[in-house]
């Protein structure tokens, strides 16, 4: 695998989020055209298909690795789902599975927070909510995080 994730600090304060299930972002959502770009890019990753999430709120689109692709089972939330994008009104926040070090980088630099279940001690560090990208620059950072999640699942960086 590639080097560990190295992010810049996210600007501004963290968005408000829920402190219960479903774990949701309440403020600072990205505009529709940015979220559309996020969807388009995520579902163009090799060997990834878009499915209804098997674990998130209705309307969430899961990034699922195709059957038959050798994968790291620890990298999935459920089935072969390694990430999902939340629908409106969350509009673009995501949950992703990451290696512990990468998850700590995301949360430490303000790009996301531990999932509610991690905060409650019910799930190990590595399940992170990534905040909705607010502009094209933030979209690139979110893509880099999703790439690390993909790499964790497949053992390969996406091309």
CNS distance restraints for C-alpha pairs under 8 A (distance, minus, plus):
assign (resid   1 and name CA) (resid 151 and name CA) 7.05 0.50 0.50
assign (resid   1 and name CA) (resid 152 and name CA) 7.97 0.50 0.50
assign (resid   1 and name CA) (resid 155 and name CA) 6.13 0.50 0.50
assign (resid   1 and name CA) (resid 156 and name CA) 6.45 0.50 0.50
assign (resid   1 and name CA) (resid 157 and name CA) 7.31 0.50 0.50
assign (resid   2 and name CA) (resid 157 and name CA) 7.31 0.50 0.50
assign (resid   4 and name CA) (resid 101 and name CA) 7.28 0.50 0.50
assign (resid   4 and name CA) (resid 102 and name CA) 6.33 0.50 0.50
assign (resid   5 and name CA) (resid 102 and name CA) 5.51 0.50 0.50
assign (resid   5 and name CA) (resid 105 and name CA) 6.80 0.50 0.50
assign (resid   5 and name CA) (resid 144 and name CA) 7.97 0.50 0.50
assign (resid   5 and name CA) (resid 145 and name CA) 7.47 0.50 0.50
assign (resid   5 and name CA) (resid 148 and name CA) 7.18 0.50 0.50
assign (resid   6 and name CA) (resid 105 and name CA) 6.94 0.50 0.50
assign (resid   7 and name CA) (resid 105 and name CA) 7.03 0.50 0.50
assign (resid   7 and name CA) (resid 106 and name CA) 7.34 0.50 0.50
assign (resid   7 and name CA) (resid 109 and name CA) 6.72 0.50 0.50
assign (resid   7 and name CA) (resid 141 and name CA) 7.48 0.50 0.50
assign (resid   8 and name CA) (resid 109 and name CA) 6.56 0.50 0.50
assign (resid   9 and name CA) (resid 109 and name CA) 4.70 0.50 0.50
assign (resid   9 and name CA) (resid 110 and name CA) 6.26 0.50 0.50
assign (resid   9 and name CA) (resid 111 and name CA) 7.64 0.50 0.50
assign (resid  10 and name CA) (resid 109 and name CA) 6.19 0.50 0.50
assign (resid  10 and name CA) (resid 110 and name CA) 5.31 0.50 0.50
assign (resid  10 and name CA) (resid 111 and name CA) 5.81 0.50 0.50
assign (resid  14 and name CA) (resid 110 and name CA) 6.69 0.50 0.50
assign (resid  15 and name CA) (resid  25 and name CA) 6.72 0.50 0.50
assign (resid  15 and name CA) (resid  26 and name CA) 6.85 0.50 0.50
assign (resid  15 and name CA) (resid  27 and name CA) 5.22 0.50 0.50
assign (resid  15 and name CA) (resid  28 and name CA) 5.66 0.50 0.50
assign (resid  15 and name CA) (resid 131 and name CA) 7.67 0.50 0.50
assign (resid  16 and name CA) (resid  25 and name CA) 6.12 0.50 0.50
assign (resid  16 and name CA) (resid  26 and name CA) 5.29 0.50 0.50
assign (resid  16 and name CA) (resid  27 and name CA) 5.50 0.50 0.50
assign (resid  16 and name CA) (resid  28 and name CA) 7.99 0.50 0.50
assign (resid  17 and name CA) (resid  23 and name CA) 7.12 0.50 0.50
assign (resid  17 and name CA) (resid  24 and name CA) 5.50 0.50 0.50
assign (resid  17 and name CA) (resid  25 and name CA) 4.40 0.50 0.50
assign (resid  17 and name CA) (resid  26 and name CA) 5.21 0.50 0.50
assign (resid  17 and name CA) (resid  27 and name CA) 7.45 0.50 0.50
assign (resid  18 and name CA) (resid  22 and name CA) 7.52 0.50 0.50
assign (resid  18 and name CA) (resid  23 and name CA) 5.55 0.50 0.50
assign (resid  18 and name CA) (resid  24 and name CA) 5.44 0.50 0.50
assign (resid  18 and name CA) (resid  25 and name CA) 6.70 0.50 0.50
assign (resid  18 and name CA) (resid  26 and name CA) 7.16 0.50 0.50
assign (resid  19 and name CA) (resid  23 and name CA) 6.81 0.50 0.50
assign (resid  19 and name CA) (resid 116 and name CA) 6.51 0.50 0.50
assign (resid  20 and name CA) (resid 116 and name CA) 6.31 0.50 0.50
assign (resid  21 and name CA) (resid 116 and name CA) 6.96 0.50 0.50
assign (resid  22 and name CA) (resid  56 and name CA) 7.58 0.50 0.50
assign (resid  22 and name CA) (resid  57 and name CA) 7.16 0.50 0.50
assign (resid  23 and name CA) (resid 115 and name CA) 6.80 0.50 0.50
assign (resid  23 and name CA) (resid 116 and name CA) 6.08 0.50 0.50
assign (resid  24 and name CA) (resid  90 and name CA) 6.43 0.50 0.50
assign (resid  24 and name CA) (resid  93 and name CA) 7.77 0.50 0.50
assign (resid  25 and name CA) (resid  29 and name CA) 7.75 0.50 0.50
assign (resid  25 and name CA) (resid  90 and name CA) 5.61 0.50 0.50
assign (resid  25 and name CA) (resid  93 and name CA) 6.58 0.50 0.50
assign (resid  25 and name CA) (resid 131 and name CA) 7.13 0.50 0.50
assign (resid  26 and name CA) (resid  89 and name CA) 7.90 0.50 0.50
assign (resid  26 and name CA) (resid  90 and name CA) 6.50 0.50 0.50
assign (resid  28 and name CA) (resid 132 and name CA) 7.36 0.50 0.50
assign (resid  28 and name CA) (resid 134 and name CA) 7.23 0.50 0.50
assign (resid  29 and name CA) (resid  90 and name CA) 6.77 0.50 0.50
assign (resid  29 and name CA) (resid  91 and name CA) 5.96 0.50 0.50
assign (resid  29 and name CA) (resid  92 and name CA) 6.91 0.50 0.50
assign (resid  29 and name CA) (resid  93 and name CA) 7.64 0.50 0.50
assign (resid  29 and name CA) (resid 131 and name CA) 7.98 0.50 0.50
assign (resid  29 and name CA) (resid 132 and name CA) 5.48 0.50 0.50
assign (resid  29 and name CA) (resid 133 and name CA) 7.18 0.50 0.50
assign (resid  29 and name CA) (resid 134 and name CA) 6.44 0.50 0.50
assign (resid  30 and name CA) (resid  34 and name CA) 6.32 0.50 0.50
assign (resid  30 and name CA) (resid  35 and name CA) 6.43 0.50 0.50
assign (resid  30 and name CA) (resid  91 and name CA) 6.79 0.50 0.50
assign (resid  30 and name CA) (resid  92 and name CA) 6.68 0.50 0.50
assign (resid  30 and name CA) (resid 132 and name CA) 5.52 0.50 0.50
assign (resid  30 and name CA) (resid 133 and name CA) 5.21 0.50 0.50
assign (resid  30 and name CA) (resid 134 and name CA) 4.00 0.50 0.50
assign (resid  30 and name CA) (resid 135 and name CA) 6.79 0.50 0.50
assign (resid  31 and name CA) (resid  35 and name CA) 6.44 0.50 0.50
assign (resid  31 and name CA) (resid 134 and name CA) 6.52 0.50 0.50
assign (resid  31 and name CA) (resid 135 and name CA) 7.71 0.50 0.50
assign (resid  32 and name CA) (resid  36 and name CA) 5.99 0.50 0.50
assign (resid  32 and name CA) (resid  91 and name CA) 7.58 0.50 0.50
assign (resid  33 and name CA) (resid  37 and name CA) 6.35 0.50 0.50
assign (resid  34 and name CA) (resid  38 and name CA) 6.33 0.50 0.50
assign (resid  34 and name CA) (resid 133 and name CA) 7.14 0.50 0.50
assign (resid  34 and name CA) (resid 134 and name CA) 7.19 0.50 0.50
assign (resid  34 and name CA) (resid 135 and name CA) 6.39 0.50 0.50
assign (resid  34 and name CA) (resid 136 and name CA) 6.72 0.50 0.50
assign (resid  34 and name CA) (resid 139 and name CA) 7.19 0.50 0.50
assign (resid  35 and name CA) (resid  39 and name CA) 6.27 0.50 0.50
assign (resid  35 and name CA) (resid  91 and name CA) 6.95 0.50 0.50
assign (resid  35 and name CA) (resid  92 and name CA) 5.50 0.50 0.50
assign (resid  35 and name CA) (resid 132 and name CA) 7.82 0.50 0.50
assign (resid  35 and name CA) (resid 133 and name CA) 7.42 0.50 0.50
assign (resid  36 and name CA) (resid  40 and name CA) 6.18 0.50 0.50
assign (resid  37 and name CA) (resid  41 and name CA) 6.07 0.50 0.50
assign (resid  38 and name CA) (resid  42 and name CA) 6.02 0.50 0.50
assign (resid  38 and name CA) (resid  92 and name CA) 7.71 0.50 0.50
assign (resid  38 and name CA) (resid 139 and name CA) 6.94 0.50 0.50
assign (resid  38 and name CA) (resid 143 and name CA) 7.70 0.50 0.50
assign (resid  39 and name CA) (resid  43 and name CA) 6.13 0.50 0.50
assign (resid  39 and name CA) (resid  85 and name CA) 7.80 0.50 0.50
assign (resid  40 and name CA) (resid  44 and name CA) 6.29 0.50 0.50
assign (resid  41 and name CA) (resid  45 and name CA) 6.84 0.50 0.50
assign (resid  42 and name CA) (resid  63 and name CA) 7.30 0.50 0.50
assign (resid  42 and name CA) (resid 143 and name CA) 7.87 0.50 0.50
assign (resid  42 and name CA) (resid 146 and name CA) 7.86 0.50 0.50
assign (resid  43 and name CA) (resid  48 and name CA) 6.19 0.50 0.50
assign (resid  43 and name CA) (resid  49 and name CA) 6.28 0.50 0.50
assign (resid  43 and name CA) (resid  50 and name CA) 6.27 0.50 0.50
assign (resid  43 and name CA) (resid  63 and name CA) 7.03 0.50 0.50
assign (resid  44 and name CA) (resid  48 and name CA) 7.19 0.50 0.50
assign (resid  45 and name CA) (resid 158 and name CA) 6.59 0.50 0.50
assign (resid  45 and name CA) (resid 159 and name CA) 7.88 0.50 0.50
assign (resid  46 and name CA) (resid 158 and name CA) 6.72 0.50 0.50
assign (resid  46 and name CA) (resid 159 and name CA) 7.61 0.50 0.50
assign (resid  47 and name CA) (resid  65 and name CA) 5.71 0.50 0.50
assign (resid  47 and name CA) (resid  66 and name CA) 5.40 0.50 0.50
assign (resid  47 and name CA) (resid  69 and name CA) 7.74 0.50 0.50
assign (resid  48 and name CA) (resid  63 and name CA) 6.03 0.50 0.50
assign (resid  48 and name CA) (resid  64 and name CA) 5.36 0.50 0.50
assign (resid  48 and name CA) (resid  65 and name CA) 4.73 0.50 0.50
assign (resid  48 and name CA) (resid  66 and name CA) 5.94 0.50 0.50
assign (resid  49 and name CA) (resid  62 and name CA) 7.90 0.50 0.50
assign (resid  49 and name CA) (resid  63 and name CA) 6.03 0.50 0.50
assign (resid  49 and name CA) (resid  64 and name CA) 5.30 0.50 0.50
assign (resid  49 and name CA) (resid  65 and name CA) 6.45 0.50 0.50
assign (resid  49 and name CA) (resid  66 and name CA) 6.58 0.50 0.50
assign (resid  50 and name CA) (resid  61 and name CA) 6.10 0.50 0.50
assign (resid  50 and name CA) (resid  62 and name CA) 5.63 0.50 0.50
assign (resid  50 and name CA) (resid  63 and name CA) 5.53 0.50 0.50
assign (resid  50 and name CA) (resid  64 and name CA) 6.40 0.50 0.50
assign (resid  51 and name CA) (resid  61 and name CA) 5.66 0.50 0.50
assign (resid  51 and name CA) (resid  62 and name CA) 5.15 0.50 0.50
assign (resid  51 and name CA) (resid  63 and name CA) 6.94 0.50 0.50
assign (resid  51 and name CA) (resid  64 and name CA) 6.90 0.50 0.50
assign (resid  52 and name CA) (resid  58 and name CA) 7.52 0.50 0.50
assign (resid  52 and name CA) (resid  59 and name CA) 6.64 0.50 0.50
assign (resid  52 and name CA) (resid  60 and name CA) 6.04 0.50 0.50
assign (resid  52 and name CA) (resid  61 and name CA) 5.01 0.50 0.50
assign (resid  52 and name CA) (resid  62 and name CA) 5.70 0.50 0.50
assign (resid  53 and name CA) (resid  57 and name CA) 7.53 0.50 0.50
assign (resid  53 and name CA) (resid  58 and name CA) 7.55 0.50 0.50
assign (resid  53 and name CA) (resid  59 and name CA) 7.69 0.50 0.50
assign (resid  53 and name CA) (resid  60 and name CA) 5.53 0.50 0.50
assign (resid  53 and name CA) (resid  61 and name CA) 5.44 0.50 0.50
assign (resid  53 and name CA) (resid  62 and name CA) 4.57 0.50 0.50
assign (resid  53 and name CA) (resid  81 and name CA) 7.48 0.50 0.50
assign (resid  53 and name CA) (resid  84 and name CA) 6.53 0.50 0.50
assign (resid  54 and name CA) (resid  62 and name CA) 7.63 0.50 0.50
assign (resid  54 and name CA) (resid  78 and name CA) 6.53 0.50 0.50
assign (resid  54 and name CA) (resid  79 and name CA) 7.69 0.50 0.50
assign (resid  54 and name CA) (resid  81 and name CA) 7.69 0.50 0.50
assign (resid  55 and name CA) (resid  77 and name CA) 7.59 0.50 0.50
assign (resid  55 and name CA) (resid  78 and name CA) 6.80 0.50 0.50
assign (resid  56 and name CA) (resid  60 and name CA) 6.18 0.50 0.50
assign (resid  56 and name CA) (resid  84 and name CA) 7.71 0.50 0.50
assign (resid  56 and name CA) (resid  86 and name CA) 7.86 0.50 0.50
assign (resid  57 and name CA) (resid  86 and name CA) 7.47 0.50 0.50
assign (resid  59 and name CA) (resid  86 and name CA) 7.16 0.50 0.50
assign (resid  59 and name CA) (resid  87 and name CA) 5.68 0.50 0.50
assign (resid  60 and name CA) (resid  84 and name CA) 6.29 0.50 0.50
assign (resid  60 and name CA) (resid  85 and name CA) 5.51 0.50 0.50
assign (resid  60 and name CA) (resid  86 and name CA) 4.64 0.50 0.50
assign (resid  60 and name CA) (resid  87 and name CA) 5.39 0.50 0.50
assign (resid  61 and name CA) (resid  84 and name CA) 5.38 0.50 0.50
assign (resid  61 and name CA) (resid  85 and name CA) 5.34 0.50 0.50
assign (resid  61 and name CA) (resid  86 and name CA) 6.84 0.50 0.50
assign (resid  61 and name CA) (resid  87 and name CA) 7.73 0.50 0.50
assign (resid  62 and name CA) (resid  81 and name CA) 6.06 0.50 0.50
assign (resid  62 and name CA) (resid  82 and name CA) 7.65 0.50 0.50
assign (resid  62 and name CA) (resid  83 and name CA) 5.89 0.50 0.50
assign (resid  62 and name CA) (resid  84 and name CA) 4.09 0.50 0.50
assign (resid  62 and name CA) (resid  85 and name CA) 6.51 0.50 0.50
assign (resid  63 and name CA) (resid  81 and name CA) 5.64 0.50 0.50
assign (resid  63 and name CA) (resid  82 and name CA) 6.13 0.50 0.50
assign (resid  63 and name CA) (resid  83 and name CA) 5.24 0.50 0.50
assign (resid  63 and name CA) (resid  84 and name CA) 5.63 0.50 0.50
assign (resid  64 and name CA) (resid  80 and name CA) 5.25 0.50 0.50
assign (resid  64 and name CA) (resid  81 and name CA) 4.40 0.50 0.50
assign (resid  64 and name CA) (resid  82 and name CA) 6.36 0.50 0.50
assign (resid  64 and name CA) (resid  83 and name CA) 7.52 0.50 0.50
assign (resid  65 and name CA) (resid  69 and name CA) 7.06 0.50 0.50
assign (resid  65 and name CA) (resid  80 and name CA) 5.56 0.50 0.50
assign (resid  65 and name CA) (resid  81 and name CA) 6.74 0.50 0.50
assign (resid  65 and name CA) (resid  82 and name CA) 7.71 0.50 0.50
assign (resid  66 and name CA) (resid  80 and name CA) 7.70 0.50 0.50
assign (resid  67 and name CA) (resid  80 and name CA) 7.99 0.50 0.50
assign (resid  69 and name CA) (resid 154 and name CA) 7.73 0.50 0.50
assign (resid  70 and name CA) (resid 154 and name CA) 6.73 0.50 0.50
assign (resid  71 and name CA) (resid 153 and name CA) 5.47 0.50 0.50
assign (resid  71 and name CA) (resid 154 and name CA) 4.80 0.50 0.50
assign (resid  71 and name CA) (resid 155 and name CA) 7.15 0.50 0.50
assign (resid  72 and name CA) (resid  76 and name CA) 7.80 0.50 0.50
assign (resid  72 and name CA) (resid 152 and name CA) 6.98 0.50 0.50
assign (resid  72 and name CA) (resid 153 and name CA) 5.06 0.50 0.50
assign (resid  72 and name CA) (resid 154 and name CA) 6.32 0.50 0.50
assign (resid  72 and name CA) (resid 155 and name CA) 7.42 0.50 0.50
assign (resid  73 and name CA) (resid  80 and name CA) 7.83 0.50 0.50
assign (resid  73 and name CA) (resid 153 and name CA) 7.25 0.50 0.50
assign (resid  74 and name CA) (resid 153 and name CA) 7.69 0.50 0.50
assign (resid  75 and name CA) (resid  82 and name CA) 6.01 0.50 0.50
assign (resid  75 and name CA) (resid  97 and name CA) 5.67 0.50 0.50
assign (resid  75 and name CA) (resid  98 and name CA) 6.81 0.50 0.50
assign (resid  75 and name CA) (resid  99 and name CA) 7.90 0.50 0.50
assign (resid  75 and name CA) (resid 149 and name CA) 7.46 0.50 0.50
assign (resid  75 and name CA) (resid 152 and name CA) 5.99 0.50 0.50
assign (resid  75 and name CA) (resid 153 and name CA) 4.88 0.50 0.50
assign (resid  76 and name CA) (resid  80 and name CA) 5.66 0.50 0.50
assign (resid  76 and name CA) (resid  81 and name CA) 5.28 0.50 0.50
assign (resid  76 and name CA) (resid  82 and name CA) 4.49 0.50 0.50
assign (resid  76 and name CA) (resid  83 and name CA) 7.78 0.50 0.50
assign (resid  76 and name CA) (resid  97 and name CA) 6.45 0.50 0.50
assign (resid  76 and name CA) (resid 153 and name CA) 7.06 0.50 0.50
assign (resid  77 and name CA) (resid  81 and name CA) 5.80 0.50 0.50
assign (resid  77 and name CA) (resid  82 and name CA) 5.90 0.50 0.50
assign (resid  77 and name CA) (resid  83 and name CA) 7.56 0.50 0.50
assign (resid  77 and name CA) (resid  97 and name CA) 6.91 0.50 0.50
assign (resid  78 and name CA) (resid  82 and name CA) 7.77 0.50 0.50
assign (resid  82 and name CA) (resid  96 and name CA) 5.99 0.50 0.50
assign (resid  82 and name CA) (resid  97 and name CA) 5.71 0.50 0.50
assign (resid  82 and name CA) (resid 149 and name CA) 6.79 0.50 0.50
assign (resid  82 and name CA) (resid 150 and name CA) 7.11 0.50 0.50
assign (resid  82 and name CA) (resid 153 and name CA) 6.78 0.50 0.50
assign (resid  83 and name CA) (resid  94 and name CA) 6.89 0.50 0.50
assign (resid  83 and name CA) (resid  95 and name CA) 5.50 0.50 0.50
assign (resid  83 and name CA) (resid  96 and name CA) 4.24 0.50 0.50
assign (resid  83 and name CA) (resid  97 and name CA) 6.44 0.50 0.50
assign (resid  83 and name CA) (resid 146 and name CA) 7.76 0.50 0.50
assign (resid  83 and name CA) (resid 149 and name CA) 7.53 0.50 0.50
assign (resid  84 and name CA) (resid  94 and name CA) 5.51 0.50 0.50
assign (resid  84 and name CA) (resid  95 and name CA) 5.60 0.50 0.50
assign (resid  84 and name CA) (resid  96 and name CA) 6.73 0.50 0.50
assign (resid  85 and name CA) (resid  92 and name CA) 5.79 0.50 0.50
assign (resid  85 and name CA) (resid  93 and name CA) 6.01 0.50 0.50
assign (resid  85 and name CA) (resid  94 and name CA) 4.47 0.50 0.50
assign (resid  85 and name CA) (resid  95 and name CA) 6.86 0.50 0.50
assign (resid  86 and name CA) (resid  90 and name CA) 5.75 0.50 0.50
assign (resid  86 and name CA) (resid  91 and name CA) 5.99 0.50 0.50
assign (resid  86 and name CA) (resid  92 and name CA) 5.56 0.50 0.50
assign (resid  86 and name CA) (resid  93 and name CA) 5.60 0.50 0.50
assign (resid  86 and name CA) (resid  94 and name CA) 5.79 0.50 0.50
assign (resid  87 and name CA) (resid  91 and name CA) 5.00 0.50 0.50
assign (resid  87 and name CA) (resid  92 and name CA) 6.55 0.50 0.50
assign (resid  88 and name CA) (resid  92 and name CA) 7.67 0.50 0.50
assign (resid  90 and name CA) (resid 132 and name CA) 8.00 0.50 0.50
assign (resid  91 and name CA) (resid 132 and name CA) 6.92 0.50 0.50
assign (resid  92 and name CA) (resid 131 and name CA) 7.47 0.50 0.50
assign (resid  92 and name CA) (resid 132 and name CA) 4.65 0.50 0.50
assign (resid  92 and name CA) (resid 133 and name CA) 7.06 0.50 0.50
assign (resid  93 and name CA) (resid 129 and name CA) 6.84 0.50 0.50
assign (resid  93 and name CA) (resid 130 and name CA) 5.71 0.50 0.50
assign (resid  93 and name CA) (resid 131 and name CA) 4.77 0.50 0.50
assign (resid  93 and name CA) (resid 132 and name CA) 4.13 0.50 0.50
assign (resid  93 and name CA) (resid 133 and name CA) 7.65 0.50 0.50
assign (resid  94 and name CA) (resid 129 and name CA) 5.45 0.50 0.50
assign (resid  94 and name CA) (resid 130 and name CA) 5.11 0.50 0.50
assign (resid  94 and name CA) (resid 131 and name CA) 6.70 0.50 0.50
assign (resid  94 and name CA) (resid 132 and name CA) 7.17 0.50 0.50
assign (resid  95 and name CA) (resid 115 and name CA) 7.72 0.50 0.50
assign (resid  95 and name CA) (resid 127 and name CA) 6.86 0.50 0.50
assign (resid  95 and name CA) (resid 128 and name CA) 5.51 0.50 0.50
assign (resid  95 and name CA) (resid 129 and name CA) 4.36 0.50 0.50
assign (resid  95 and name CA) (resid 130 and name CA) 6.07 0.50 0.50
assign (resid  96 and name CA) (resid 127 and name CA) 5.89 0.50 0.50
assign (resid  96 and name CA) (resid 128 and name CA) 5.54 0.50 0.50
assign (resid  96 and name CA) (resid 129 and name CA) 6.52 0.50 0.50
assign (resid  96 and name CA) (resid 130 and name CA) 7.23 0.50 0.50
assign (resid  96 and name CA) (resid 146 and name CA) 7.18 0.50 0.50
assign (resid  96 and name CA) (resid 149 and name CA) 6.43 0.50 0.50
assign (resid  97 and name CA) (resid 126 and name CA) 5.54 0.50 0.50
assign (resid  97 and name CA) (resid 127 and name CA) 4.75 0.50 0.50
assign (resid  97 and name CA) (resid 128 and name CA) 6.50 0.50 0.50
assign (resid  97 and name CA) (resid 149 and name CA) 5.74 0.50 0.50
assign (resid  97 and name CA) (resid 152 and name CA) 7.98 0.50 0.50
assign (resid  98 and name CA) (resid 102 and name CA) 5.96 0.50 0.50
assign (resid  98 and name CA) (resid 103 and name CA) 5.55 0.50 0.50
assign (resid  98 and name CA) (resid 126 and name CA) 4.84 0.50 0.50
assign (resid  98 and name CA) (resid 127 and name CA) 6.45 0.50 0.50
assign (resid  98 and name CA) (resid 128 and name CA) 7.52 0.50 0.50
assign (resid  98 and name CA) (resid 148 and name CA) 6.88 0.50 0.50
assign (resid  98 and name CA) (resid 149 and name CA) 5.11 0.50 0.50
assign (resid  98 and name CA) (resid 152 and name CA) 6.48 0.50 0.50
assign (resid  99 and name CA) (resid 103 and name CA) 6.16 0.50 0.50
assign (resid  99 and name CA) (resid 126 and name CA) 5.59 0.50 0.50
assign (resid  99 and name CA) (resid 149 and name CA) 7.80 0.50 0.50
assign (resid  99 and name CA) (resid 152 and name CA) 6.76 0.50 0.50
assign (resid 100 and name CA) (resid 104 and name CA) 6.22 0.50 0.50
assign (resid 100 and name CA) (resid 125 and name CA) 5.75 0.50 0.50
assign (resid 100 and name CA) (resid 126 and name CA) 4.94 0.50 0.50
assign (resid 101 and name CA) (resid 105 and name CA) 6.33 0.50 0.50
assign (resid 102 and name CA) (resid 106 and name CA) 6.30 0.50 0.50
assign (resid 102 and name CA) (resid 126 and name CA) 7.73 0.50 0.50
assign (resid 102 and name CA) (resid 148 and name CA) 7.77 0.50 0.50
assign (resid 103 and name CA) (resid 107 and name CA) 6.28 0.50 0.50
assign (resid 103 and name CA) (resid 114 and name CA) 7.91 0.50 0.50
assign (resid 103 and name CA) (resid 125 and name CA) 6.99 0.50 0.50
assign (resid 103 and name CA) (resid 126 and name CA) 5.16 0.50 0.50
assign (resid 103 and name CA) (resid 127 and name CA) 7.27 0.50 0.50
assign (resid 103 and name CA) (resid 128 and name CA) 6.50 0.50 0.50
assign (resid 104 and name CA) (resid 108 and name CA) 5.66 0.50 0.50
assign (resid 104 and name CA) (resid 125 and name CA) 7.95 0.50 0.50
assign (resid 104 and name CA) (resid 126 and name CA) 7.86 0.50 0.50
assign (resid 105 and name CA) (resid 109 and name CA) 5.97 0.50 0.50
assign (resid 106 and name CA) (resid 110 and name CA) 6.33 0.50 0.50
assign (resid 106 and name CA) (resid 111 and name CA) 5.22 0.50 0.50
assign (resid 106 and name CA) (resid 112 and name CA) 5.74 0.50 0.50
assign (resid 106 and name CA) (resid 113 and name CA) 7.43 0.50 0.50
assign (resid 106 and name CA) (resid 130 and name CA) 7.73 0.50 0.50
assign (resid 106 and name CA) (resid 145 and name CA) 7.77 0.50 0.50
assign (resid 107 and name CA) (resid 111 and name CA) 5.94 0.50 0.50
assign (resid 107 and name CA) (resid 112 and name CA) 5.01 0.50 0.50
assign (resid 107 and name CA) (resid 113 and name CA) 4.98 0.50 0.50
assign (resid 107 and name CA) (resid 114 and name CA) 6.89 0.50 0.50
assign (resid 107 and name CA) (resid 128 and name CA) 7.81 0.50 0.50
assign (resid 111 and name CA) (resid 130 and name CA) 5.90 0.50 0.50
assign (resid 111 and name CA) (resid 131 and name CA) 5.90 0.50 0.50
assign (resid 112 and name CA) (resid 128 and name CA) 6.50 0.50 0.50
assign (resid 112 and name CA) (resid 129 and name CA) 5.28 0.50 0.50
assign (resid 112 and name CA) (resid 130 and name CA) 4.19 0.50 0.50
assign (resid 112 and name CA) (resid 131 and name CA) 5.19 0.50 0.50
assign (resid 113 and name CA) (resid 128 and name CA) 5.63 0.50 0.50
assign (resid 113 and name CA) (resid 129 and name CA) 5.39 0.50 0.50
assign (resid 113 and name CA) (resid 130 and name CA) 6.76 0.50 0.50
assign (resid 114 and name CA) (resid 118 and name CA) 5.86 0.50 0.50
assign (resid 114 and name CA) (resid 119 and name CA) 6.27 0.50 0.50
assign (resid 114 and name CA) (resid 125 and name CA) 7.17 0.50 0.50
assign (resid 114 and name CA) (resid 126 and name CA) 7.59 0.50 0.50
assign (resid 114 and name CA) (resid 127 and name CA) 6.24 0.50 0.50
assign (resid 114 and name CA) (resid 128 and name CA) 4.55 0.50 0.50
assign (resid 114 and name CA) (resid 129 and name CA) 6.15 0.50 0.50
assign (resid 115 and name CA) (resid 119 and name CA) 6.42 0.50 0.50
assign (resid 115 and name CA) (resid 127 and name CA) 5.73 0.50 0.50
assign (resid 115 and name CA) (resid 128 and name CA) 5.09 0.50 0.50
assign (resid 115 and name CA) (resid 129 and name CA) 5.78 0.50 0.50
assign (resid 116 and name CA) (resid 120 and name CA) 6.30 0.50 0.50
assign (resid 117 and name CA) (resid 121 and name CA) 6.35 0.50 0.50
assign (resid 117 and name CA) (resid 122 and name CA) 5.20 0.50 0.50
assign (resid 117 and name CA) (resid 123 and name CA) 5.49 0.50 0.50
assign (resid 118 and name CA) (resid 122 and name CA) 5.72 0.50 0.50
assign (resid 118 and name CA) (resid 123 and name CA) 4.64 0.50 0.50
assign (resid 118 and name CA) (resid 124 and name CA) 5.80 0.50 0.50
assign (resid 118 and name CA) (resid 125 and name CA) 6.02 0.50 0.50
assign (resid 118 and name CA) (resid 127 and name CA) 7.05 0.50 0.50
assign (resid 123 and name CA) (resid 127 and name CA) 7.82 0.50 0.50
assign (resid 130 and name CA) (resid 142 and name CA) 7.37 0.50 0.50
assign (resid 133 and name CA) (resid 138 and name CA) 5.00 0.50 0.50
assign (resid 133 and name CA) (resid 139 and name CA) 5.08 0.50 0.50
assign (resid 133 and name CA) (resid 142 and name CA) 6.77 0.50 0.50
assign (resid 134 and name CA) (resid 138 and name CA) 6.19 0.50 0.50
assign (resid 134 and name CA) (resid 139 and name CA) 7.31 0.50 0.50
assign (resid 135 and name CA) (resid 139 and name CA) 6.16 0.50 0.50
assign (resid 136 and name CA) (resid 140 and name CA) 6.45 0.50 0.50
assign (resid 137 and name CA) (resid 141 and name CA) 6.78 0.50 0.50
assign (resid 138 and name CA) (resid 142 and name CA) 6.23 0.50 0.50
assign (resid 139 and name CA) (resid 143 and name CA) 6.13 0.50 0.50
assign (resid 140 and name CA) (resid 144 and name CA) 6.36 0.50 0.50
assign (resid 141 and name CA) (resid 145 and name CA) 6.50 0.50 0.50
assign (resid 142 and name CA) (resid 146 and name CA) 6.28 0.50 0.50
assign (resid 143 and name CA) (resid 147 and name CA) 6.05 0.50 0.50
assign (resid 144 and name CA) (resid 148 and name CA) 6.45 0.50 0.50
assign (resid 145 and name CA) (resid 149 and name CA) 6.47 0.50 0.50
assign (resid 146 and name CA) (resid 150 and name CA) 6.14 0.50 0.50
assign (resid 147 and name CA) (resid 151 and name CA) 6.04 0.50 0.50
assign (resid 147 and name CA) (resid 157 and name CA) 6.63 0.50 0.50
assign (resid 147 and name CA) (resid 158 and name CA) 6.54 0.50 0.50
assign (resid 148 and name CA) (resid 152 and name CA) 6.05 0.50 0.50
assign (resid 148 and name CA) (resid 157 and name CA) 7.38 0.50 0.50
assign (resid 149 and name CA) (resid 153 and name CA) 6.31 0.50 0.50
assign (resid 150 and name CA) (resid 154 and name CA) 6.08 0.50 0.50
assign (resid 150 and name CA) (resid 155 and name CA) 7.84 0.50 0.50
assign (resid 150 and name CA) (resid 156 and name CA) 7.57 0.50 0.50
assign (resid 150 and name CA) (resid 157 and name CA) 7.04 0.50 0.50
assign (resid 150 and name CA) (resid 158 and name CA) 7.19 0.50 0.50
assign (resid 151 and name CA) (resid 155 and name CA) 4.93 0.50 0.50
assign (resid 151 and name CA) (resid 156 and name CA) 4.84 0.50 0.50
assign (resid 151 and name CA) (resid 157 and name CA) 4.92 0.50 0.50
assign (resid 151 and name CA) (resid 158 and name CA) 7.05 0.50 0.50
assign (resid 152 and name CA) (resid 156 and name CA) 7.67 0.50 0.50
